[in-house]
Amino acid sequence: MPAALVGVLGLVGCATGPQFDTQDTLSMLTPSRVAMSDEGATGEQVVWGGMIVNTRNLEEATQLEILAYPLDRRQRPRTERTPQGRFMVRVPGYLESVDYSPGRLLTVTGTLERTVTGQVGETPYRYPVLGAEDHYLWPREDEPGTTRPRFNIGIGVILSN
């Protein structure tokens, strides 16, 4: 019995990813719905994620432009799915733009503050602005230590000349 408990605890200790409390969030509210809606979603709690498009360090916060994607059960953006619009997120303090570079995946929980008008290329665009309460920068797929744990059972035979 103690060995089984140690095994279970070992597996739990290997779990990676964000541990956001999603109980009070609106999962059906997407950035594109908020941007197109005239109804105010200000004050709503959401968990959104996607791919970083741009990072801009401001005096007291870092502003990230994110291309949103649906989230999987671990709250990782599913980039193989259809994008759900763009949003801006303001994270208090300084985030290193080399780490938070375009192409990186980010999941954020926070409160919708407002909608602002900006541009995507030459096209005007309405961005929902999310005040971050917590965020998780997903490791790059090619970074060491980001592969999933593997369990092998068998007999290994190594032959050499």
C-alpha positions in Angstrom: 0.0 0.0 0.0 2.7 2.6 0.8 4.4 1.9 -2.5 1.2 2.6 -4.4 0.8 5.9 -2.5 4.4 6.9 -3.3 3.7 6.1 -7.0 0.6 8.2 -7.1 2.3 11.1 -5.4 5.2 10.8 -7.8 2.8 11.1 -10.8 1.0 14.1 -9.2 4.4 15.8 -8.7 5.1 15.4 -12.4 2.0 17.3 -13.4 2.9 20.5 -15.2 0.8 23.4 -16.4 -1.3 26.1 -14.9 -3.6 25.4 -11.9 -6.2 28.1 -12.6 -9.5 28.2 -10.6 -12.1 28.3 -13.4 -15.2 28.0 -11.2 -16.3 31.6 -11.7 -15.2 32.1 -15.3 -17.2 32.3 -18.4 -15.9 29.6 -20.8 -18.3 30.5 -23.7 -17.1 34.1 -23.8 -14.5 34.4 -26.6 -12.4 37.5 -27.6 -14.2 37.7 -30.9 -17.6 37.7 -29.2 -16.5 40.4 -26.8 -15.0 42.5 -29.7 -18.2 42.2 -31.8 -20.7 42.7 -29.0 -22.1 46.1 -28.1 -23.0 44.6 -24.7 -20.5 45.2 -22.0 -18.6 42.2 -20.7 -16.6 44.5 -18.5 -15.9 42.8 -15.1 -16.4 39.3 -16.3 -13.8 36.7 -15.3 -12.3 34.6 -18.1 -9.5 32.1 -18.8 -8.2 32.7 -22.3 -5.1 31.6 -24.1 -3.3 31.7 -27.4 -0.2 32.6 -29.2 1.7 35.8 -28.5 1.7 38.2 -31.4 3.4 41.2 -29.8 4.9 42.2 -26.5 5.2 45.8 -25.4 6.8 46.9 -22.1 5.0 50.0 -20.6 6.0 52.0 -17.6 4.2 49.9 -15.0 3.0 46.9 -17.0 3.6 44.7 -19.9 1.0 44.6 -22.7 0.7 41.4 -24.8 -1.3 41.0 -27.9 -2.6 37.4 -28.1 -4.2 35.5 -31.0 -6.7 33.4 -29.0 -7.3 29.7 -29.5 -9.6 27.2 -27.7 -8.0 25.6 -24.6 -7.6 21.9 -24.0 -8.4 20.3 -20.7 -5.0 21.3 -19.3 -5.8 24.9 -20.5 -3.1 24.9 -23.2 -4.0 26.7 -26.4 -5.0 24.3 -29.2 -3.3 26.0 -32.2 -4.6 23.3 -34.6 -8.1 24.7 -34.0 -9.7 27.9 -35.5 -8.5 31.1 -33.8 -11.1 32.9 -31.6 -10.0 36.5 -32.3 -7.3 38.6 -30.6 -7.1 40.2 -27.2 -4.7 42.4 -25.2 -3.6 41.4 -21.8 -1.9 43.8 -19.3 0.4 42.0 -16.8 1.6 44.2 -13.9 5.3 44.7 -13.9 8.0 43.9 -16.4 8.1 40.7 -18.5 11.1 40.0 -20.6 10.1 40.4 -24.2 12.7 37.7 -25.3 10.9 35.2 -23.1 7.4 36.4 -24.0 8.2 36.6 -27.8 5.9 36.1 -30.8 4.9 32.5 -31.3 5.0 31.5 -27.6 1.8 30.1 -26.0 0.3 31.8 -23.0 -2.8 31.1 -20.9 -4.2 33.9 -18.8 -6.9 34.3 -16.2 -8.3 37.7 -15.4 -11.0 40.3 -15.6 -12.2 42.0 -18.7 -11.4 45.7 -18.3 -12.6 47.3 -21.6 -12.4 47.2 -25.4 -9.9 49.3 -27.3 -9.5 50.0 -30.9 -6.2 49.2 -32.6 -5.0 47.8 -35.9 -4.1 44.5 -37.4 -2.0 45.5 -40.4 -4.0 48.2 -42.1 -7.3 47.0 -40.7 -9.0 48.6 -37.6 -9.6 46.0 -34.9 -11.4 46.0 -31.5 -9.4 44.3 -28.8 -10.9 43.2 -25.5 -8.4 44.1 -22.8 -7.9 41.6 -20.0 -6.3 42.6 -16.7 -4.2 39.5 -15.8 -4.6 38.0 -12.4 -2.5 35.0 -13.2 -0.7 33.7 -16.4 1.3 30.7 -17.6 3.9 30.8 -20.3 4.0 27.4 -21.9 7.4 25.9 -22.5 8.5 25.6 -26.1 8.2 22.1 -27.5 11.9 21.9 -28.2 13.0 23.1 -24.7 14.6 20.4 -22.5 12.4 18.9 -19.9 9.2 19.7 -21.8 8.5 16.2 -23.1 5.8 14.2 -21.4 6.9 11.6 -18.8 7.4 8.1 -20.3 7.0 4.8 -18.6 8.5 1.7 -20.1 8.2 -1.8 -19.0 10.2 -4.6 -20.6 13.5 -6.2 -21.0 16.2 -4.1 -22.6 18.8 -5.9 -24.7 21.8 -4.0 -26.1 23.9 -5.7 -28.8 27.3 -4.3 -29.8 29.9 -5.4 -32.3 
